[in-house]
Structures are given as structure tokens and as C-alpha cells.
Amino acid sequence: QKYGYTHLSAGDLLRDERKRPGSQYGELIENYIKEGEIVPVEITISLLKRAMDQTMAANSQKNKFLIDGFPRNEDNLQGWNKTMDGKADVSFVLFFDCDNEICIGRCLERGKSSGRSDDNRESLEKRIHTYLQSTKPIIDLYERMGKVRKVDASKSVDEVFEKVVHIFDKEG
């Protein structure tokens, strides 16, 4: 907020859509999330674009977005480029790097109160496999473009936040 960004979580948008009465995508999204797989790009991009359009329609000054958890694979990236070409520029990728076991432990702890169907060891291990196979190559691509800002997320919340503030102070 301090830097004028609107936070959009691809996962939250998908989970909200999954719960929305009458959603044509609800059951499909649930199955992908439960299996730790990536939801088809057309669905995710349509939800992101809708949220962006709604935000800018309400306030035209709110045209900077921090998109959390996207793109997750090559298909996501190609879909984003095709749909958003000329409409949005990616300034940088904020990459929270963390050891797998720390991630699993944190998500299992979150799972005690989150109500998320994917906060269990089996789904989390599938998500890590999907990450290594599909998402890491996208991060590597952005890294070659000089657009990755890496944060060691194994540190304390305060230390991670301090690093993020430093990055945003520099990037605007």
C-alpha cells in the first residue's frame, strides 16, 4: 500500500471463485488445487484481469499491481504475454526463496486454521514437485532478464519484511 500497489493473489482469486455460488469453474479449480496442480491459464488470467479492471474502474490512479503467485508455468507466462501485451509491464519479480522443509512446516502450521484443502503434507509435496518442474524455470527466465529480486524467506518475518521494504524503496 505504501508504494501504491494493489495486491492481487492468484490463489486467493481462485479460492474465492471456487466458493462463489454458480461459478462455472468452482469444481474444476478445487480439483486442481487439491492435486497441487496449476489451474488452466485462461481461468487464472480472466480472474486477474477482472480484478485489475475492477480496481482501475474504481480508481484510475490504482494502476500498479503486485500479483502474488503468478505466473506459475510456461503456459501461464505465454497466456499472460498474449492477454496483457501492451496493457501491463512486469517491473520485477519478487522471489521468496525458502527451503522446502521450512515451507512445508509453515504451511502445515497455517493449515491448522486456514481451512485450505491444500495445507496438508501430500498436497504440499505435490506442490513442491510442480514448483520445481514448472515454476522454477519461469523464475530462471526472469532472472536471465535481470528482473528477479530475491529474498531469503527462511529468515524471521521482520527480517524478510525489512528486505522487501528495501527492494520496494529501490524499485518504487
Salt bridges, closest charged atoms under 4 A:
ASP12 OD1 - ARG15 NH2 2.77
GLU17 OE2 - ARG20 NH2 2.73
GLU17 OE1 - ARG50 NH2 3.14
GLU30 OE1 - ARG18 NH1 2.71
GLU30 OE2 - LYS34 NZ 3.71
GLU35 OE1 - LYS126 NZ 2.95
ASP53 OD2 - LYS49 NZ 3.01
ASP68 OD2 - HIS7 NE2 3.04
GLU101 OE1 - ARG121 NH2 3.78
GLU109 OE1 - LYS112 NZ 2.97
ASP118 OD2 - ARG116 NH2 2.89
ASP118 OD2 - ARG127 NH1 3.19
ASP119 OD1 - ARG110 NH2 2.63
GLU122 OE2 - LYS126 NZ 3.42
GLU125 OE2 - ARG121 NH1 3.31
ASP140 OD1 - LYS136 NZ 2.72
ASP152 OD2 - LYS155 NZ 3.83
GLU171 OE2 - ARG149 NE 2.55
